[in-house]
């Protein structure tokens, strides 16, 4: 039996041939061209992110047959440089046998090097149960065999009333063996990461919750609410940003806040991990886009860099995505470092600059209320960089994806209040981003740290994918202009005085130059 054969429900309303599904997806005007997307079908969480023998490997949650979240596989792609990607064979396929631990899906997990043996630790789903499973791969990571003993943990800890139990972070313990975090939540208390220990990745002992959040009021809309369950936990250590005596909180715990089936937003804790505890000092928003940068995973590459990807969820309806033949975008690869104050600083990896074409530069100019300045690259595949200095009490907008009559436009607004020491606010305003009333247009915003009103702004627009970086703080989102002339770019002074020290832009090249295909051919 072909392991990729879908159920009748999965196949309903799908093209008869997989090539037709790929062609359908490639024909959608909202499909990004320099972000990673699957050949077709459904994509969500990045998984197994690694730099193995000089090659970057990106695995991901995947339904190759239909743009719906059903019977999830692990897709797989490789890259020498984080920019140029090649589709590889599907890595994990739900088990054929009805009693297989992953019969109903191979959910999120990680890749580890078990003394030279590539090993995946992932959540297998059967019915409503999600339990840890293991698979061993070939040295080129293209062939995988699930362990016959799966699941390697037979049940969640019986002593806790848990809201869920899935997603994994695994690392070698300095004293030998392995440690693992599994995302979960304790009912009535909050989200948590459950800590386990193992000598061999197969036999695990429960050590207890590493740290427990506060679910508080479930009706809250706070951008830093930690939810009732933590998905996709990721624990790592970053080196100091400066002098040896600067940071006392070297560890970062990233998690995605989830509540009763609803994805909320991604947060991170700064603090110190030791033994069986994580002592937190503060909670921070990872990305001001909320659910539009979700379930991130990071890895340390051979150069010692911390590289992170996240899932850019759709902002259009499930029906619209299914009609288009694809759903889900991977964020641009981000370089994650520590800022001097201990928070995270994020920026696209510098390799992305190799895609730049047709450089346009604007010299310094000043904007006051009502003044406009065009001249940067127009388009739906662009990279913009600007050095801004906002005087106190000033406000400026960068408008992108605008039609000539501004019936459609996406507004990036930056405001510095009258208090010289207050944070600057970054806002994304999507009320006019699309004439399609069914797409999401909720605003996104957050504070930006600065020195004397200076902002380094970078904006990357790639059809429906939009990523903004202001002084290393990201805001990722999705926009869906309906008109082909939604290509305009313009600075607008709103009030006060804003000095644009320099602005530059480029058209961005495609990263997909050959036909995509589903693996294996169906």
SEKE-340173 format. One record per atom (N, C-alpha, C): x, y, z; residue in one letter. Coordinates in steps of 0.1 Angstrom, whole numbers, plus 5000, padded with zeros to 4 digits. Example, Ala and Ser with C-alpha at 12.3 -4.5 7.8 and 13.67 -1.06 7.14 Angstrom:
513249435078A
512349555078A
513249675078A
512849785071S
513749895071S
512950005079S
This chain:
500849885000X
500050005000X
500950125000X
500650224991X
501350344991X
501150425004X
502250455012X
502050515025X
501450655024X
501450715012X
500850855011X
499450855007X
498850735005X
497450725001X
496550795012X
495750885008X
494950965018X
493550895020X
492950935030X
491550895032X
490650965022X
489450915021X
488450975011X
488251115015X
488251145028X
487951285033X
489151375028X
490351325029X
491551405025X
491551435010X
491051335002X
491151344988X
489951424982X
488851444990X
487751514984X
488051644979X
487551674967X
487751814961X
489151844958X
490051744958X
491451764955X
491651734940X
492651794933X
492951764919X
493351614918X
493051554907X
493251414905X
494651374905X
495551464901X
497051434901X
497751534910X
498851494917X
499551584925X
500151704917X
500551674905X
501151784897X
500051894895X
498851864894X
497751964893X
497652044906X
497851984917X
497852054930X
498952154930X
500152114926X
501352204926X
501052314916X
500552284904X
500252394895X
499252494900X
498252444907X
497252524913X
497852624923X
498752564932X
499352644942X
500352754936X
501052714926X
502052804919X
501352914912X
500052894908X
499352994901X
498653104910X
498753084923X
498153184932X
499053304934X
498453424931X
499253554932X
499653584946X
499153524956X
499553554970X
500653464974X
501153374966X
502153274970X
503553344970X
504253344982X
505553404982X
506553344973X
507553414970X
508653374960X
510053364966X
510253434978X
511553424984X
511453374998X
510253345003X
510053265015X
509953125012X
510253035021X
510052895019X
508652855020X
508052785010X
506752725010X
506852585006X
505952505010X
505852365005X
505452354991X
505752244984X
505352234970X
503852264967X
503052224977X
501652244976X
501052184989X
499752194991X
499152145003X
499352225015X
499352165027X
499452235040X
500852235046X
501252345051X
502452355059X
502152425072X
502752375083X
502852455095X
504152445102X
504252405114X
505452425122X
506752375116X
507852455117X
509152405114X
509552295124X
510252195119X
510652075127X
512052035123X
512751965133X
514051905130X
515052005124X
514952135127X
515852225121X
517252195125X
518152185115X
519552145119X
520552185108X
521752185112X
522852205102X
523752075103X
523551985094X
524051855095X
525051835083X
526351805087X
527451785077X
527451895067X
527352025071X
527452135062X
526152175054X
525052095057X
523852125049X
522752165060X
521952265056X
520852305065X
519652215061X
518952155071X
517852075069X
516652135076X
515552155068X
514352205074X
513252105071X
512752045082X
511551955082X
510352045086X
509151995083X
508052075086X
506751995086X
505752035093X
504451975093X
503851995080X
503251885074X
502951885060X
501851795057X
500851835049X
499851755043X
500051775028X
500651675021X
500951695006X
499751684997X
498651645002X
497551614994X
496451714993X
496451805003X
495351905004X
495752015014X
495252135012X
495652245021X
494752245033X
494752135040X
494052125053X
494952065063X
494652095076X
495452035087X
494951895090X
495451795083X
494851665084X
495951565081X
496051455089X
496951345087X
498351395083X
498951465093X
500251535090X
501451445089X
502251475078X
503551415075X
504651505080X
505851465078X
506951565079X
507551585065X
507351705060X
508051745048X
509551775051X
510351785040X
511751795042X
512351875030X
513251965033X
513952045023X
515352065028X
516352085019X
517752105022X
518252235015X
519252295022X
519852415016X
521352425020X
522152475011X
523552495015X
523752625021X
522752715020X
522952855024X
521752925031X
520752855034X
519552905040X
518652985030X
519052985018X
518353065008X
517852974996X
518752894991X
518452804980X
518052674985X
516752634983X
516252514989X
515952404978X
516052284982X
515752164973X
514852074981X
513652044975X
512751954981X
513351814982X
513251754994X
513751614996X
512551524998X
512751394998X
511651305001X
510951335014X
509651305015X
508951315028X
509651235038X
509851285050X
510651215060X
509851115068X
508751165073X
507851085082X
506451075076X
505850955076X
504550935070X
503750865081X
502550905084X
501750835094X
501750685091X
501750605102X
501850465101X
500650395095X
500850295087X
499850215080X
498950145090X
499450085100X
498649995109X
497750085117X
496550035120X
495650115127X
496150145142X
496950045147X
497450065160X
498750135161X
499250185150X
500550255150X
500450375159X
501550415166X
501450525175X
501250655167X
501650655154X
501550775146X
500550755135X
499550675137X
498550645126X
497850765121X
497650865130X
496850975126X
497651105125X
498951085124X
499851205121X
501151205129X
502151255122X
503451275128X
503651425132X
503451455144X
503451595148X
504851645152X
504851765157X
506151835158X
507251765167X
508451795163X
509651735171X
510951795166X
512051725169X
513351775167X
514251665161X
515351705156X
516451615151X
517651625161X
518151505166X
519351505174X
520351415168X
521651435172X
522751345168X
523051255179X
522551125178X
522751025188X
524050955185X
525151015189X
526550945187X
526750915172X
526351005163X
526550985149X
525350935142X
524250895149X
523050845143X
521950955143X
521551005131X
520451105131X
519151045136X
518551115146X
517451055153X
516351165154X
515151135150X
514051225152X
513251185165X
512851285173X
511951265184X
510751355181X
509551295180X
508351365175X
507151315182X
506051385181X
504751345187X
503951265176X
503751135180X
502851055171X
501451065176X
500551075167X
499151095171X
498350975166X
497550915175X
496550815172X
495350845180X
494250865172X
493050915179X
493251045185X
492951055198X
493151185205X
494351185214X
495251075212X
496451065220X
497651105212X
498451185219X
499751235213X
500851185222X
501751105217X
502851055226X
504151055218X
505251065226X
506551075220X
506950945212X
507550965200X
508050865191X
509450895187X
510150795182X
511450805177X
511650745163X
512450805154X
512750745141X
514250765139X
514850675132X
516250675129X
516450695114X
517450775110X
517650815096X
518950765090X
518950775077X
520250755070X
521150875072X
522350855068X
523350965071X
523051095063X
522351075051X
521951195044X
520551245047X
519951185058X
518651225063X
517551215054X
517651125044X
516551115034X
515650995036X
516150895044X
515350775047X
515250755062X
514050735067X
513750725081X
512950605084X
513250535096X
512550425100X
512050445114X
510750435116X
510150455130X
510550345139X
510850365151X
511150265161X
509950175164X
510250045163X
509149945165X
508549955179X
509250015189X
508750025202X
507950155205X
507750235194X
506950355196X
505550335202X
505050415211X
505650535216X
506650505227X
507650595228X
508750565238X
508350615252X
507350695253X
506650725265X
505250685264X
504750595272X
503450535270X
502250615274X
502550715283X
501350805287X
501950925294X
501251035295X
501651145302X
501651115317X
502351195325X
502351165340X
500951165345X
500551055352X
499251045358X
498951135369X
499951185375X
499851275387X
499251415384X
499251445371X
498851585367X
497551575358X
496751675359X
495551695350X
496051785339X
496351735328X
497051805317X
496051845306X
496251965300X
495452005289X
495951945276X
497151915275X
497751855262X
499151805265X
499751735256X
501051665258X
501651645244X
502551735240X
503051725226X
504251825224X
504951795214X
506051885209X
507251875218X
508451875212X
509651825220X
510851915218X
511651925228X
512951995228X
513851895235X
514951845228X
515751745233X
517251785232X
518051755242X
519451795242X
520251695250X
521551675246X
522451595254X
522751655268X
522651575278X
522951625292X
524451615294X
525051725300X
526451725302X
526951605310X
526151555319X
526551435327X
526351305320X
525851305308X
525551185301X
524051165299X
523651095288X
522251075285X
521651195279X
520351205281X
519551315274X
518551375283X
518151495280X
517051565286X
516051605276X
514751605279X
513651635270X
512651725277X
512151825270X
510951905274X
509851865265X
508651845270X
507451825263X
506451935266X
505851995256X
504952105258X
503652055265X
503152125274X
501952085281X
501252195288X
500252165297X
499552265305X
498952185316X
498952245328X
498252195340X
496952265341X
495852185341X
494552245341X
494352325354X
493852455352X
493652535364X
494852615368X
496052585363X
497252645367X
497952725355X
498252655345X
498852725333X
499752635325X
500252695314X
501152615305X
502352575312X
503052475307X
504252425313X
505052345303X
506352315307X
507252235299X
507652125309X
507251995305X
507551885314X
508951825311X
509751805321X
511151765319X
511251615321X
511951545312X
512251405312X
513751385311X
514251265316X
515651225314X
515651085308X
516751055300X
516850925294X
518350895291X
518750765292X
520050725289X
520250705274X
519150685266X
519250635253X
518150685243X
517350785247X
516350835238X
515050745237X
515150625244X
514050535243X
513350515257X
514150515267X
513650495281X
513750625289X
512550675292X
512450815298X
511850805312X
512450895320X
512050905334X
511451055336X
510351065342X
509751195344X
510351265356X
510751385354X
511451465365X
510551575370X
509451615363X
508551715368X
508451835359X
507551925362X
507452055354X
508752135356X
509252185344X
510452275345X
510052405351X
508952455347X
508352585351X
506852585347X
506052645355X
504552655352X
504152795351X
503352825340X
502852965338X
501652985346X
500953095343X
499753135350X
498653155340X
497653065340X
496653075330X
495753195332X
495553235345X
494853355348X
493453355342X
493053465337X
491753485331X
491753435317X
491053325314X
491053275301X
490453365290X
489753465295X
489153555285X
490053675281X
491253675287X
492153785285X
492553795270X
492853915265X
493353935252X
494753985252X
495353985264X
496754045266X
497753975256X
498554055250X
499554005241X
500653925248X
500753925261X
501753855268X
501153745277X
499853715275X
499153615283X
499753475279X
500153395289X
500853275287X
500053155284X
498753175283X
497853065278X
497652955288X
496952845284X
496652735292X
497552615288X
498252625277X
499152515273X
500252575265X
501452525266X
502652575259X
502952475248X
502952525235X
503352445224X
504852475220X
505452375213X
506752405206X
507752475215X
508052415227X
509052475236X
510452455230X
511252555232X
512552565227X
513452625237X
514352555243X
515252605254X
516652615248X
517352725249X
518652745244X
519352855252X
520752855251X
521552945258X
522253035248X
522253165251X
522953265242X
524153325250X
525153355243X
526353415249X
526053565252X
526853615261X
526653755265X
526853845253X
526153965253X
526254065242X
527454145244X
528054155256X
529154245258X
530054195268X
530254275279X
531254235289X
530754115297X
531654045303X
531353915310X
530353935321X
530354055327X
529454075339X
528154125335X
527754135322X
526554185318X
525354095321X
525253975315X
523953905317X
524153805329X
523053795337X
523053705347X
521953595344X
521253615333X
520153525328X
520453475314X
521353375313X
521853335300X
520853255292X
519853205298X
518953105291X
517653165286X
517253105275X
515953155268X
515053035267X
513853045271X
512752945269X
511653005261X
511652955248X
510553005239X
509452905239X
508152955238X
507052875237X
505852945230X
504952875225X
503752925218X
502552905227X
501953015231X
500753015240X
499552965232X
498852865238X
497752795231X
496652795242X
495352795237X
494252785246X
493052725239X
492752605244X
491552535239X
491352525224X
492452485217X
492452475203X
492752605195X
493052715202X
493252835195X
494752875197X
495452895186X
496852945187X
496853095190X
497653135200X
497553275204X
498753355199X
499953335205X
501153405202X
502353335208X
503553385203X
504753325208X
505453415218X
505953355229X
506653435240X
507953365243X
508753445250X
509953375256X
510253425270X
510853345278X
511253375291X
512753395291X
513253495298X
514653505301X
514853455315X
515953385317X
516253335331X
517453245331X
517353145340X
518553055342X
518052915344X
518452825336X
518152685337X
519252615344X
518852535354X
519852455362X
519152325367X
519652215363X
519052085368X
517652065363X
516752075373X
515352055370X
514452185371X
515152295371X
514352425372X
514752525362X
513852615359X
514052735351X
513552845359X
514552925364X
514153045372X
514053165363X
512853215361X
512653315351X
512753455357X
513253545349X
513253685353X
512253775346X
511853735334X
510853825327X
510353745315X
509153785311X
508453725299X
508453835288X
508653795276X
508753895264X
507953835253X
507453925244X
506853885232X
507953865222X
507853745215X
508953715205X
508753795192X
507553805188X
507253875175X
505853945177X
505854075173X
504554155175X
503454115165X
503754015156X
502653975148X
501753875154X
501953835167X
501053745174X
501153605167X
499953555163X
499853415158X
500453405144X
500853525138X
501453515125X
502953475125X
503553465137X
504853405138X
504753305149X
504453175146X
504053085156X
504952955155X
504952885166X
505652755167X
507152755162X
507852865166X
509252875160X
510152765166X
511152735158X
512252635162X
513552695158X
514552675167X
515952725164X
516952615164X
518152645158X
519252555159X
520552645159X
521552585164X
522952645163X
523652585151X
524052665141X
524752615130X
526252595132X
526952555122X
528352525124X
529252645127X
528652765124X
529352895126X
529052945140X
528252865148X
527852915161X
526753005162X
526053025151X
524953125150X
523653055155X
522753125162X
521453075165X
520453125154X
519953025146X
519053045135X
517653005138X
516653085135X
515353045139X
514353065127X
513452975126X
512352985117X
511052975124X
509953045119X
508653035125X
507653015114X
506452975117X
505352955108X
504453075107X
504353135095X
503453245092X
502153195088X
501153195097X
499853135095X
499153225084X
498053165079X
497253235069X
496353335076X
496053445069X
495153545073X
493853545065X
493753455056X
492553435048X
491853305053X
490653285048X
489853175053X
490453035049X
490052935057X
490552795053X
490052765039X
488852805036X
488252765023X
489052835012X
489552955014X
490253025004X
491652965002X
492252915012X
493552855011X
493352715004X
492352645008X
492152515001X
491852534986X
491152634983X
490852664969X
492152694961X
493052764968X
494352804962X
495352684961X
495052574969X
495952454968X
497052454977X
497252554986X
498352564995X
497952645007X
498652625019X
498452705031X
499752705039X
500152815044X
501252825053X
502552865047X
503252955053X
504553005048X
505552995060X
506752965057X
507852965067X
508453105067X
508753155079X
509353285079X
510753285073X
511253405070X
512653405066X
513553355078X
514653295074X
515553255085X
516053375093X
515953365106X
516353475114X
517653445122X
518453545123X
519653535132X
519253595146X
519353515156X
518953555169X
520153575178X
520253695184X
521353725193X
520853795205X
521753825215X
521353885227X
521554035226X
520554115229X
520754255230X
521454295244X
522054405245X
522654445257X
521854435270X
520554455268X
519654445280X
519154305283X
519654205276X
519354065278X
518154015270X
517454095263X
516354055254X
516954005241X
516053955233X
516553895220X
516554005209X
517554005201X
517654085189X
517553995177X
516554025168X
516353935156X
516554015143X
517153945133X
517254005120X
517353895110X
516953915097X
517153815087X
518653775086X
518953655083X
520353615081X
520953695069X
522153735070X
522753815060X
522853745046X
522753615045X
522753545032X
521553595024X
520453645030X
519353685022X
519653795013X
520753875016X
521053985007X
521553944993X
521853814992X
522253774978X
521153774968X
519853784973X
518753784965X
518353934960X
519054024965X
518754164961X
519154194947X
518254274940X
518554314926X
518054464925X
518654534916X
518254664912X
518154764924X
519354794929X
519454884941X
518955024938X
518155074947X
517655214946X
518055274960X
518655394959X
519055464972X
518455604972X
517955644983X
517455784986X
518455844996X
518955964993X
519756035002X
518956085014X
519556145023X
518856195035X
517856305032X
516756305039X
515656405038X
514856405051X
514156515053X
513356535065X
511856545061X
511056475069X
509556475066X
508856555078X
507956645075X
507156705085X
505656665081X
504756705089X
503356665088X
502856695074X
502356585067X
501756605054X
502656585042X
503956575045X
504956565034X
505056415030X
505256395017X
505456255012X
506756245004X
507256125004X
508456094996X
508355954990X
508355944977X
508355824970X
509755804964X
509855704955X
511155684949X
511855554951X
511355484962X
511855344965X
511255244955X
511855124955X
511355024946X
509954984948X
509154984938X
507754944939X
507754794936X
506654724942X
506554584939X
505954504950X
505854374947X
505354284957X
506354184961X
507654214958X
508754134962X
509954224964X
509954284976X
510954394978X
511554384992X
512754444993X
513454465006X
513754615007X
513354665019X
513554805022X
514354825035X
515254915035X
516054945047X
516055095048X
515855145060X
515855285063X
516355315077X
517155425077X
517655475090X
516955605094X
516155595105X
515255705108X
515655765121X
515455895122X
515555965135X
514256045138X
513556005147X
512256065151X
512456165162X
512156295160X
512156385171X
511056355180X
511056405192X
509956385202X
508656435196X
507656365198X
506256405194X
506056385179X
506856305172X
506756285158X
506156155154X
505656145142X
505056025137X
505356015122X
505655895117X
505955875103X
505355745098X
504955735086X
504355605080X
505155565068X
505455435067X
505955375055X
504755295049X
504355335037X
503255265031X
503755175020X
503355045020X
503754945011X
502454885005X
502654804994X
501554734987X
500354824985X
500654944979X
499555044977X
499155054963X
497855064960X
497355084947X
497555234944X
497455274931X
497555414927X
496555504934X
495355454936X
494355534942X
494255514957X
495155434963X
495255404977X
494055334982X
493255274973X
492155194978X
492655074986X
493755024982X
494454924990X
495854974994X
496154955006X
497554995011X
497754935025X
498954905027X
499354855041X
500254955047X
499954995059X
500655105066X
501455055078X
502755095077X
503655075089X
503855205095X
503355225107X
503455355114X
504355345126X
505255445127X
506155455138X
505955595145X
505755585159X
505355705166X
506255715178X
506855835180X
507555875192X
506755975200X
506455935212X
505656035220X
506456155225X
505756245232X
506356365236X
507456345247X
507256235255X
508256205265X
509556155258X
510656215260X
511856185252X
512356045256X
511955995268X
512555865273X
511555755271X
510355775266X
509355675264X
509655595251X
509155465251X
509355375240X
508655435227X
509255405216X
508655435203X
507655315200X
506555345194X
505555245190X
505655205176X
505655075173X
505555025159X
504154975157X
503455015146X
502154965144X
502054915129X
501354805127X
500954765114X
499454775112X
499054865103X
497654895101X
497254825087X
496254735088X
495854655077X
494354685073X
493754785078X
492354815075X
492054825060X
493054875053X
492954895038X
493854805030X
494454705037X
495354615030X
494754535018X
493454515020X
492754425010X
491354475008X
490854464996X
489454484993X
488554364996X
489254254999X
488554135003X
488154145017X
486854145020X
486354165034X
486554045043X
486853925037X
487053805045X
488353785051X
489453865047X
490753845052X
490853925065X
491753875074X
492053935087X
492654065085X
492154165093X
492754305092X
492954355106X
493054275116X
493254325130X
494654395130X
494754505138X
496054575139X
497054495147X
498354525145X
499454465153X
500354575157X
500854565170X
501754675174X
502554635186X
503554715190X
504354695201X
505354805203X
505954805215X
506954915218X
508354875212X
509154975208X
510454955203X
511455035212X
512454965217X
513555035224X
514355115214X
514855235219X
515655315210X
516555405219X
517555465211X
518455565217X
518155695209X
517655795216X
517455925210X
516555925198X
515555835197X
514655835186X
515155765173X
516255695174X
516855635162X
516355495160X
515855475147X
515355345144X
515955285131X
516455165132X
516855095120X
515655005116X
515155045104X
513954975099X
514254895087X
513754765087X
513854685076X
512454615073X
512054625061X
510754575057X
510854485045X
510454365046X
510454265035X
509054225031X
508654255019X
507254225014X
507454115003X
506754005005X
506853894995X
505453844993X
504753914983X
503353884980X
502553884993X
502053774998X
501253785010X
502053785023X
503253755023X
504153755035X
504753895037X
504753935050X
505354065053X
506054055066X
507354085066X
508154085079X
508854215081X
508654275092X
509154405096X
510154385108X
511254455107X
512254455118X
512554595122X
512354635134X
512654775139X
513554755151X
514754805150X
515854785160X
515854645165X
515754545156X
515854405160X
514654345166X
513554425166X
512254365171X
511354335159X
510954215157X
510154175145X
508654185147X
508054205135X
506554205134X
506254135121X
505754015121X
505453935109X
503953925108X
503453935095X
502053925093X
501753885079X
500553885075X
500153845061X
499153955056X
499253985043X
498354075036X
498054015023X
496854055018X
496253995006X
495654094997X
496454184991X
495854284982X
495154214970X
494054264965X
493354204954X
493754254941X
494354374940X
494554444928X
496054424924X
496254414911X
497654394906X
498554514907X
497854634908X
498654754909X
499054794924X
498754694933X
499154724947X
500654704949X
501354794943X
502854784943X
503554904949X
502755014952X
503355134956X
504055134970X
505055224971X
505855244983X
506055394985X
505855434998X
505955585000X
506155605015X
507055705018X
507055755032X
506155875033X
505455885045X
504555995047X
504856055061X
505056185062X
505256245075X
503856275080X
503556235093X
502256265099X
502256385108X
503256395117X
503456505125X
504856515130X
505256635135X
506556655140X
507556645129X
508856615132X
509956605123X
510556475124X
510656405112X
511356275111X
512456295101X
513656255105X
514856265096X
515156125091X
515056115078X
515355985071X
516855995067X
517755945075X
519155955072X
519555895059X
518955775056X
519155705044X
518055605042X
517655575030X
516755475026X
517155405014X
517055275013X
517455195002X
516455085000X
516355034987X
515454924984X
515954844973X
515454724972X
515854624962X
514554544958X
514554504945X
513654394941X
514354264945X
513554174950X
514054044955X
513853934945X
514853854942X
514753744933X
514053624938X
513453544929X
512853424934X
513853324939X
513453234948X
514353124952X
513952994945X
512752994939X
512352874932X
512452894917X
513452814911X
513752834897X
513352704889X
512952604896X
512652474889X
511252424894X
510652344886X
509252294890X
509352224904X
508352254912X
508252184925X
507552054922X
507651954931X
506951834930X
506751774944X
505651694945X
505351624957X
506251494958X
506651464970X
507451344973X
506751244981X
506751114978X
507151064965X
505951094955X
506251074942X
505151084933X
503950994936X
502751044936X
501650954940X
501050874928X
